[in-house]
Amino acid sequence: MSNDAIVLLREDHKEVRRLFREYRGLADGGDDDARRRTVQRIVEELTVHTYLEDELVYPRIRQELPGLAEEMDRAEQEHHVADLLCEELSRMSPDEAGYDAKTAVLIDAVERHIEQEEGDVFPKVRAALGRTELRELGERMQAVRETAPRQPTADGVLHRIADALEG
C-alpha cells in the first residue's frame, strides 16, 4: 500500500463506506449484536480518521493552502459533530430509541464530508504538495495511527469544546 497521505485517507474513506453499507444491510432486520459490532467499528474507524486529519492533515493544509481556511473550519466542525455522535453511539445499545436514527445522521453527515474532501479538497492538496511531502505526511500518519485514540471519550469532547470556547 502507498504511504501517500491522500491515498491513505481515501483508503480510510473506502473502509468507512464499506461499514456504512454493512450497517444499512443489517438495519433491515439485522440482529442487535451485529448492528452494535458494526457501529462500534464505524466509531473506531471515524475516531482514528478524524484524529489523524485534525492533528496532522488539516494543520498542514492550513499552512500550505491558506485559501482553504474556510473549508478547513467547516471540516473541523463536521468532525466535531461526528465525534459527538460517535461518543453518544458508543454509550448506546441498538435497542435504545434513537440508535438507528443517530447512526443514519452520522452516516449522512460523513458521506457529505467525504464527497467534499475527495471532490474539492484532495485535488487542491495534491496539486500544492509534492509527492515527497505527501509521502512524508503519510508516513507520519501511519506512525501516529498506532497510538491514535480508538474510542471517543466525553473528556475528549469536553476538551474540544473548551478549546473552541477559549478561541
Contacts in CASP RR format, 6 or more apart in sequence:
PFRMAT RR
TARGET T0000
AUTHOR 0000-0000-0000
METHOD contacts of the structure
MODEL  1
MSNDAIVLLREDHKEVRRLFREYRGLADGGDDDARRRTVQRIVEELTVHT
YLEDELVYPRIRQELPGLAEEMDRAEQEHHVADLLCEELSRMSPDEAGYD
AKTAVLIDAVERHIEQEEGDVFPKVRAALGRTELRELGERMQAVRETAPR
QPTADGVLHRIADALEG
1 7 0 8 1.000
1 8 0 8 1.000
1 11 0 8 1.000
2 8 0 8 1.000
3 135 0 8 1.000
3 138 0 8 1.000
3 139 0 8 1.000
3 142 0 8 1.000
4 131 0 8 1.000
4 134 0 8 1.000
4 135 0 8 1.000
4 138 0 8 1.000
5 57 0 8 1.000
5 134 0 8 1.000
5 135 0 8 1.000
5 137 0 8 1.000
5 138 0 8 1.000
5 141 0 8 1.000
6 122 0 8 1.000
6 125 0 8 1.000
6 126 0 8 1.000
6 134 0 8 1.000
8 138 0 8 1.000
8 141 0 8 1.000
8 142 0 8 1.000
9 49 0 8 1.000
9 52 0 8 1.000
9 53 0 8 1.000
9 57 0 8 1.000
9 117 0 8 1.000
9 122 0 8 1.000
10 118 0 8 1.000
10 122 0 8 1.000
12 45 0 8 1.000
12 48 0 8 1.000
12 49 0 8 1.000
12 52 0 8 1.000
13 114 0 8 1.000
13 117 0 8 1.000
13 118 0 8 1.000
15 45 0 8 1.000
16 42 0 8 1.000
16 45 0 8 1.000
16 46 0 8 1.000
16 49 0 8 1.000
16 110 0 8 1.000
16 114 0 8 1.000
17 111 0 8 1.000
17 114 0 8 1.000
19 38 0 8 1.000
19 41 0 8 1.000
19 42 0 8 1.000
19 45 0 8 1.000
20 42 0 8 1.000
20 107 0 8 1.000
20 110 0 8 1.000
20 111 0 8 1.000
22 38 0 8 1.000
23 35 0 8 1.000
23 38 0 8 1.000
23 39 0 8 1.000
23 42 0 8 1.000
23 103 0 8 1.000
23 107 0 8 1.000
24 107 0 8 1.000
26 34 0 8 1.000
26 35 0 8 1.000
26 38 0 8 1.000
27 35 0 8 1.000
27 100 0 8 1.000
27 103 0 8 1.000
32 93 0 8 1.000
32 94 0 8 1.000
32 95 0 8 1.000
35 94 0 8 1.000
35 99 0 8 1.000
36 93 0 8 1.000
36 94 0 8 1.000
39 89 0 8 1.000
39 94 0 8 1.000
39 99 0 8 1.000
39 103 0 8 1.000
40 90 0 8 1.000
42 86 0 8 1.000
42 103 0 8 1.000
42 106 0 8 1.000
43 86 0 8 1.000
43 89 0 8 1.000
43 90 0 8 1.000
43 151 0 8 1.000
43 152 0 8 1.000
44 150 0 8 1.000
44 151 0 8 1.000
46 82 0 8 1.000
46 86 0 8 1.000
46 106 0 8 1.000
46 110 0 8 1.000
47 83 0 8 1.000
47 86 0 8 1.000
47 148 0 8 1.000
47 149 0 8 1.000
47 150 0 8 1.000
47 151 0 8 1.000
47 152 0 8 1.000
48 145 0 8 1.000
48 148 0 8 1.000
48 149 0 8 1.000
48 150 0 8 1.000
50 79 0 8 1.000
50 82 0 8 1.000
50 83 0 8 1.000
51 144 0 8 1.000
51 148 0 8 1.000
51 149 0 8 1.000
52 141 0 8 1.000
52 144 0 8 1.000
52 145 0 8 1.000
52 148 0 8 1.000
53 75 0 8 1.000
53 79 0 8 1.000
54 76 0 8 1.000
54 79 0 8 1.000
55 144 0 8 1.000
56 137 0 8 1.000
56 140 0 8 1.000
56 141 0 8 1.000
56 144 0 8 1.000
57 137 0 8 1.000
57 141 0 8 1.000
58 72 0 8 1.000
58 75 0 8 1.000
58 76 0 8 1.000
60 129 0 8 1.000
60 137 0 8 1.000
61 68 0 8 1.000
61 72 0 8 1.000
61 121 0 8 1.000
61 125 0 8 1.000
62 68 0 8 1.000
62 69 0 8 1.000
62 72 0 8 1.000
64 125 0 8 1.000
64 128 0 8 1.000
64 129 0 8 1.000
65 124 0 8 1.000
65 125 0 8 1.000
65 128 0 8 1.000
68 121 0 8 1.000
68 124 0 8 1.000
71 116 0 8 1.000
71 120 0 8 1.000
71 121 0 8 1.000
75 113 0 8 1.000
75 116 0 8 1.000
75 117 0 8 1.000
75 121 0 8 1.000
78 109 0 8 1.000
78 112 0 8 1.000
78 113 0 8 1.000
79 113 0 8 1.000
80 160 0 8 1.000
80 164 0 8 1.000
81 109 0 8 1.000
82 106 0 8 1.000
82 109 0 8 1.000
82 110 0 8 1.000
82 113 0 8 1.000
83 152 0 8 1.000
83 156 0 8 1.000
83 157 0 8 1.000
83 160 0 8 1.000
84 157 0 8 1.000
85 102 0 8 1.000
85 105 0 8 1.000
85 106 0 8 1.000
85 109 0 8 1.000
86 106 0 8 1.000
86 152 0 8 1.000
87 152 0 8 1.000
87 153 0 8 1.000
87 154 0 8 1.000
87 157 0 8 1.000
88 102 0 8 1.000
89 99 0 8 1.000
89 102 0 8 1.000
89 103 0 8 1.000
89 106 0 8 1.000
90 151 0 8 1.000
90 152 0 8 1.000
92 98 0 8 1.000
92 99 0 8 1.000
92 102 0 8 1.000
93 99 0 8 1.000
94 100 0 8 1.000
125 134 0 8 1.000
126 134 0 8 1.000
129 137 0 8 1.000
END
